[in-house]
Amino acid sequence: MNEVVIVEAVRTPVGKRNGMLSDLRADELLAKVLREVVDRVSLNPKLIDDVIAGCVSQVGEQAGDVARTAALIAGFPEEVPGVTIDRQCGSSQQALHFASQAIASGDMDIVIAGGVESMSRIPMFSNMKGTEYSEKLTDRYEIINQGLSAERIADHWKLSRRNLDEYAADSHVRALRARQEDRFEKEIMAVEAKDKQGLPVMMNHDEGPRPGTTADTLAGLKPVFEEHGVITAGNASQISDGASAVLLMSRTKAEELGVSPRCRIAARSVVGSDPTFMLTGPVPATYKVLQKAGLSLEDIDLFEVNEAFASVPLFWLKETGADRDKLNVNGGAIALGHPLGATGTKLITTLVHELERSQSRYGLQAVCEGMGMANATIIERLGE
């Protein structure tokens, strides 16, 4: 099996719903990171074997195989193919896995994995067009909204409203600190956007983090999904726009091209989980990927567990006993946003850069997904 390495990883800033990126088409936004990820290592794009991109709402401007259209917009040769996949919130993480598997097997040498979602322009669930789930499914499972699943997780693991709001406030604190310390500077590419007055501006920061956010300020928000529930807009992930891309190669090909590998893919896992609780998959995915890598929880230096709702990382911490100080150290989707199809490789991008900044060795990422699934990935930093 070929060793699979990450040679570059980049993302756009994440825009708020109807914010600075809302005038940009998703295919054009994805094209920007595809171009940037090859330009950063001066790679001739004709060498790319495939572009695999995650996108959840594949309708309108995000339809028609956005990976292929974005590659063409990026100026890649027409011989470079592209394919778009949907594994819900983990779509681009699954793109990374498929790319890694193609390289490991020897079928390909160079693949870009990435993702995009413009939730301002293509609202969530718009691809469903009001379709009801099959009775053959609903006769077997109680299919509910993810927000209700998050409520049930909070109830089952005895997570109070205060617990969730304190976690959410800390996500903003960590994100703002990371921005102040320029931790995101290398991973974010500046994008020409529009300010509140509609004037062109170079956007180089995430719009989501809110200074002054505390558990007390969040306590004033009303529950969204249940009248007496604990899930609010303040302790859930933000609706967002963004794109991300990771350039993978076999280690042999990277050495042949004189490109320095930054991390290697140590292990991958994907699991199915209860489709009603829906968001609990990160725990079994974590244990499965650790087993495949031959590592223990204590071997991992940094964790990225997507903050779909605050109850997800909090229950994950309870179940695994992991160190909170290692989890989402630069904030998560509650503060930074969750552009669905882009989130998987966005988090990998952050993990690569934070492993390097902190001179750490192993990073583990787990993302919960709709209908009860989760991906987990372990990467190892290479070099000094």
C-alpha positions in Angstrom: 0.0 0.0 0.0 1.2 3.5 -0.8 1.7 5.9 2.0 -0.7 8.8 1.5 0.5 12.3 2.5 -1.1 15.8 2.7 1.1 18.3 0.9 -1.2 21.4 1.2 -4.5 22.4 2.7 -6.3 25.6 2.4 -9.8 27.1 3.0 -11.7 30.3 2.4 -12.8 32.4 5.3 -16.2 31.2 6.5 -19.1 33.7 5.8 -22.2 34.1 7.8 -25.6 33.5 6.3 -26.3 36.4 3.9 -22.9 37.8 4.8 -19.8 38.7 2.9 -19.6 35.6 0.7 -23.3 35.4 -0.1 -22.8 37.1 -3.5 -20.4 34.3 -4.6 -21.6 31.3 -6.5 -20.6 28.0 -4.9 -18.8 26.7 -8.0 -16.7 29.8 -8.2 -16.0 29.7 -4.5 -14.8 26.1 -4.8 -12.7 27.0 -7.8 -10.8 29.5 -5.8 -9.5 26.9 -3.3 -8.8 24.4 -6.0 -6.6 26.9 -7.8 -4.9 28.1 -4.5 -4.1 24.6 -3.3 -2.1 23.8 -6.4 -0.5 27.3 -6.7 0.8 27.1 -3.2 3.1 24.2 -4.2 3.6 25.2 -7.8 1.9 22.0 -9.0 1.0 21.6 -12.7 -2.7 20.8 -12.5 -2.4 18.4 -15.5 -0.8 16.0 -13.0 -4.0 15.8 -10.9 -5.8 12.4 -11.3 -9.1 13.5 -9.8 -11.0 16.2 -7.9 -13.4 14.8 -5.3 -15.6 17.3 -3.5 -18.3 17.1 -0.9 -21.5 19.1 -1.2 -24.8 18.3 0.6 -27.4 20.4 -1.2 -26.7 19.5 -4.8 -29.3 21.7 -6.5 -29.2 24.9 -8.4 -25.7 26.4 -8.6 -24.4 23.4 -6.6 -25.8 20.8 -9.0 -24.3 19.4 -12.2 -21.3 17.9 -10.4 -19.8 21.0 -8.8 -16.4 19.4 -8.4 -16.1 19.1 -12.2 -17.5 22.6 -12.9 -15.3 24.2 -10.3 -12.2 22.4 -11.7 -12.9 23.9 -15.1 -13.6 27.3 -13.7 -10.2 27.0 -11.8 -8.5 26.6 -15.2 -7.6 23.0 -14.8 -7.0 21.0 -18.0 -10.2 19.5 -19.3 -8.6 16.0 -18.9 -8.8 16.5 -15.1 -12.1 14.9 -13.9 -14.2 15.7 -10.9 -16.9 14.0 -8.8 -19.2 15.3 -6.1 -20.4 13.2 -3.2 -22.8 13.6 -0.3 -22.2 12.0 3.1 -24.1 14.8 4.8 -22.0 16.9 7.1 -18.9 14.7 6.6 -19.0 14.9 2.8 -15.6 16.4 2.3 -14.1 14.3 5.0 -15.4 11.3 3.0 -13.9 12.9 -0.1 -10.6 12.9 1.7 -11.1 9.2 2.5 -11.9 8.3 -1.1 -8.9 10.2 -2.3 -6.7 8.6 0.2 -7.9 5.1 -0.7 -7.4 5.7 -4.4 -3.8 6.7 -3.7 -3.1 4.0 -1.2 -4.3 1.4 -3.6 -2.0 2.6 -6.3 -4.8 3.6 -8.6 -4.0 7.3 -8.5 -1.0 9.5 -7.5 -2.4 13.0 -6.9 -5.9 13.9 -5.8 -7.6 17.0 -4.5 -10.2 16.4 -1.8 -12.4 19.3 -0.9 -15.9 20.7 -0.4 -18.2 23.6 -0.7 -21.5 24.9 0.5 -23.2 28.2 0.0 -26.0 28.0 2.5 -27.0 31.6 1.8 -27.7 30.9 -1.9 -28.8 27.3 -1.6 -30.8 26.8 1.6 -30.4 23.6 3.6 -32.8 20.8 2.5 -33.6 22.6 -0.8 -32.5 19.5 -2.7 -35.3 17.5 -0.9 -38.0 19.7 -2.6 -40.4 18.9 0.2 -40.2 15.2 -0.3 -41.4 13.0 2.6 -39.4 10.0 3.7 -40.5 6.5 2.5 -43.0 4.8 4.8 -40.8 1.7 4.6 -38.1 3.8 6.3 -40.3 5.5 8.9 -42.0 2.2 9.8 -38.6 1.0 10.9 -37.1 4.1 12.4 -38.3 7.3 14.0 -36.9 9.9 11.6 -36.6 13.3 13.3 -34.9 16.7 12.8 -31.3 16.8 13.8 -32.1 19.5 16.4 -34.5 17.1 18.1 -31.7 14.5 18.0 -29.4 17.0 19.7 -32.1 17.5 22.4 -32.3 13.8 23.0 -28.6 13.5 23.3 -28.5 16.3 25.9 -31.3 14.6 27.8 -29.7 11.1 27.7 -26.3 12.3 28.7 -27.7 14.8 31.3 -26.3 17.9 29.7 -28.0 21.0 31.0 -28.7 24.2 29.2 -25.9 25.8 31.2 -23.5 23.1 30.2 -24.3 23.8 26.5 -24.1 27.5 26.8 -20.8 27.5 28.6 -19.4 25.2 26.0 -20.7 27.5 23.2 -19.3 30.6 24.8 -15.9 28.9 25.1 -16.0 28.1 21.4 -16.2 31.9 20.7 -13.4 32.6 23.2 -11.1 30.1 21.6 -11.9 31.2 18.0 -11.3 34.9 18.8 -8.1 34.0 20.6 -6.9 32.0 17.5 -7.8 34.9 15.2 -6.0 37.4 17.5 -2.9 35.2 17.5 -3.0 34.7 13.7 -3.4 30.9 14.0 -5.7 30.9 10.9 -3.5 33.2 8.8 -1.7 30.4 6.9 -4.8 28.2 6.3 -7.1 31.0 5.0 -6.8 32.4 1.5 -8.2 35.9 1.1 -11.3 36.1 -1.0 -12.7 39.2 -2.7 -16.1 39.8 -1.2 -18.5 42.6 -0.3 -18.8 44.5 2.9 -22.2 45.6 4.5 -22.3 48.5 2.2 -21.9 46.3 -0.8 -18.4 47.6 -1.5 -15.6 45.2 -2.7 -13.2 44.1 0.1 -10.6 41.4 0.6 -12.0 39.0 3.2 -9.4 37.2 5.2 -11.2 36.3 8.4 -14.2 34.2 9.5 -17.3 36.2 10.2 -18.9 34.0 12.8 -17.0 34.6 16.1 -18.8 37.2 18.3 -16.8 39.2 20.9 -18.4 39.4 24.3 -20.3 36.1 24.0 -20.8 34.5 27.4 -23.0 31.8 28.9 -25.1 34.6 30.5 -25.7 36.3 27.2 -26.6 33.0 25.5 -29.0 32.2 28.3 -31.4 34.8 27.0 -32.0 32.9 23.7 -35.2 30.8 23.3 -35.0 27.1 22.5 -35.5 26.4 18.8 -36.7 22.8 18.5 -38.6 22.2 21.8 -40.5 24.7 23.9 -38.7 23.6 27.1 -35.6 22.3 25.3 -31.9 23.3 25.6 -30.8 23.7 22.0 -30.8 27.3 20.8 -29.3 29.2 17.9 -26.5 30.2 20.3 -25.3 26.6 21.2 -25.7 25.2 17.7 -23.5 25.5 14.6 -23.9 28.6 12.4 -25.4 28.5 8.9 -22.5 29.4 6.7 -20.8 29.8 3.3 -17.3 28.4 2.5 -15.0 26.1 0.6 -11.9 24.1 1.4 -9.4 21.8 -0.4 -6.6 19.4 0.6 -4.0 18.2 -1.9 -3.0 14.6 -1.4 -0.2 12.5 -3.0 1.5 9.2 -2.6 4.7 9.8 -0.6 6.7 8.5 -3.6 5.1 11.0 -6.0 5.7 13.9 -3.6 9.4 13.0 -3.3 9.6 12.6 -7.1 8.2 16.1 -7.5 10.3 17.6 -4.7 7.2 18.5 -2.7 7.5 18.3 1.1 4.8 16.2 2.7 3.3 17.9 5.8 1.2 15.1 7.3 0.4 11.5 6.5 -3.0 9.8 6.7 -2.6 7.4 9.5 -6.1 5.8 9.5 -9.6 6.3 8.4 -13.0 5.0 9.6 -16.7 5.4 8.8 -19.6 4.0 10.8 -23.3 3.9 10.8 -25.2 4.7 14.0 -28.7 5.1 15.4 -30.6 7.2 12.8 -32.9 8.7 15.4 -30.1 9.8 17.9 -28.3 10.4 14.6 -25.4 12.4 15.9 -23.8 9.8 18.1 -21.5 8.2 15.5 -18.3 10.2 16.4 -17.8 7.9 19.5 -17.7 4.5 17.7 -15.9 6.2 14.7 -13.2 7.4 17.2 -12.7 4.0 18.7 -12.6 2.3 15.3 -10.0 4.7 13.8 -7.8 4.4 16.9 -7.9 0.7 16.6 -7.0 0.8 12.9 -4.1 3.2 13.6 -2.9 1.1 16.6 -3.1 4.1 18.8 -4.8 5.0 22.1 -6.8 8.1 23.0 -3.8 9.3 25.0 -1.6 9.2 22.0 -3.7 11.9 20.3 -2.5 15.5 20.7 -5.4 17.4 19.1 -9.0 16.5 18.5 -11.5 18.1 16.1 -15.1 17.0 16.8 -17.5 19.0 14.7 -19.7 21.3 16.8 -23.0 20.6 15.0 -24.6 21.2 18.4 -22.9 21.7 21.7 -24.4 18.4 23.0 -22.3 16.5 20.4 -18.7 17.3 21.6 -19.9 17.3 25.2 -21.4 13.8 25.0 -18.3 12.7 23.1 -16.1 14.0 25.9 -18.2 12.2 28.5 -18.1 8.9 26.6 -14.4 8.9 25.7 -13.0 10.7 28.7 -10.7 12.8 26.4 -8.9 15.9 27.6 -11.1 19.0 26.9 -7.9 21.1 26.5 -7.1 19.0 23.4 -10.5 19.4 21.8 -11.3 22.1 19.2 -8.5 24.3 20.6 -9.2 27.1 18.1 -13.0 27.0 18.5 -15.5 25.1 16.3 -18.6 25.4 14.2 -20.6 27.1 17.0 -18.3 30.1 16.6 -16.7 29.6 13.2 -19.6 28.2 11.2 -20.5 24.9 9.5 -20.6 25.2 5.7 -21.9 21.6 5.4 -20.1 20.1 2.4 -16.9 22.1 3.1 -16.6 21.3 6.8 -14.7 18.0 6.7 -11.7 19.3 4.8 -12.0 22.7 6.5 -11.4 20.9 9.8 -8.6 18.8 8.4 -7.0 22.1 7.1 -7.1 23.6 10.6 -5.8 20.3 12.1 -2.8 20.3 9.7 -1.8 23.9 10.5 -2.4 23.5 14.2 -0.3 20.4 14.5 2.5 22.3 12.8 2.0 25.4 14.9 2.0 23.5 18.2 4.7 21.0 17.0 2.3 18.2 17.9 2.3 14.7 16.3 -1.2 13.2 16.0 -4.6 14.7 15.3 -7.9 13.0 15.2 -11.1 14.4 13.6 -14.6 13.0 13.9 -17.8 14.4 12.2 -21.4 13.4 12.9 -23.6 13.0 9.9 -27.3 13.0 9.0 -29.2 9.7 9.1 -26.8 8.4 11.7 -23.2 8.1 10.4 -19.8 9.5 11.2 -16.3 9.6 9.7 -13.1 9.7 11.7 -9.5 10.4 10.4 -6.1 10.3 12.1 -3.3 12.3 10.6 0.4 12.4 11.7 2.6 15.5 11.3 5.8 14.8 9.4 9.1 16.6 9.4 10.7 18.7 12.1 
